[in-house]
């Protein structure tokens, strides 16, 4: 803490969330293998659907090897300039 304020960074929040999700999955496994399997199937379906939505709305980028943040900025720029034409 600095000046009464917490220095809980985004990376710390993400790590805490990953730990919480891991613990919850392990608890699910302890309760029942069948329940754990259903949970994993649900997660896989959700991830597959999310990736498909991204694929539909994210055009192929002409430049590869760029960090995702740079690709996102390029994609945003392409979307905003195409709407102004």
N, C-alpha and C positions, 0 to 999 in steps of 0.2 A: 504494500500500500504506500502511496505517496500523497501526502497532503490530504489524507482521509479518503482518497479515491483508490479503488482497486485498479490494478494494471492487468486485468483479465483480457488477454488479446484474443483475436479471432481464432488464431491457431490453437490456443488453449481451449476455447469453446468447442472447436471441431474435434480435438482429441478427447475431450470429456464426452461428447456425443458418441464417438466411436466406441469408447469404453462402455458406456451405458448400453449401446446396441449389442455389444459382444456379451455382456452379462445377461441381458434379456434373452439372447439366443441360447446361451448355455442353460439358463433356467428352463427354457422351453424344451431343450433336449433332455434335461433331467426329468421333466414331468412325463414325457412320452416321446418315443422315437417317431411314432406316427404323427404326433402333433408337430414335432420339429420338421418332419418331411413336408407337411402341409404349409408350414411357415416358409420354408425355403422355396417351395413351388410358387407361393404367392409373391415372394420377393423377386423371383426370376421373372414372373409374368409382368410385374410392375416395371422392372428394369428394361425388359424387352419392349414394352409399350412406350416407355419414355424414350428409349433410343430410336424407336421408329418415328415418334413425333419430332425428335431432333433432326433425323435424316430427311423428313419431309420438308421441314422449314429451314434447314441449313444447307444452302447450295454448296456444291463442291468448291473448295478454295483453290485458286490457281497456284498459290504459293504453299509449298509444304515445308516442314521443318521449323515453322514459326511457333512460338508459344501460343497456347490457347487464348491468352488475353489479347495478343496482337491479332489473331484470327477473328476474335469477337469484335474488336474495334473495326477491322476491315469490313466484316459482314454488316455491322451496324451502319457504317458509312455507305456501303453499297445499297442497303435498304432505304436509307434516308434520301440518297441522291436519285434513286429510281422513282420515288414518290413525287419528287419535285419536277419531273419532266412532263 
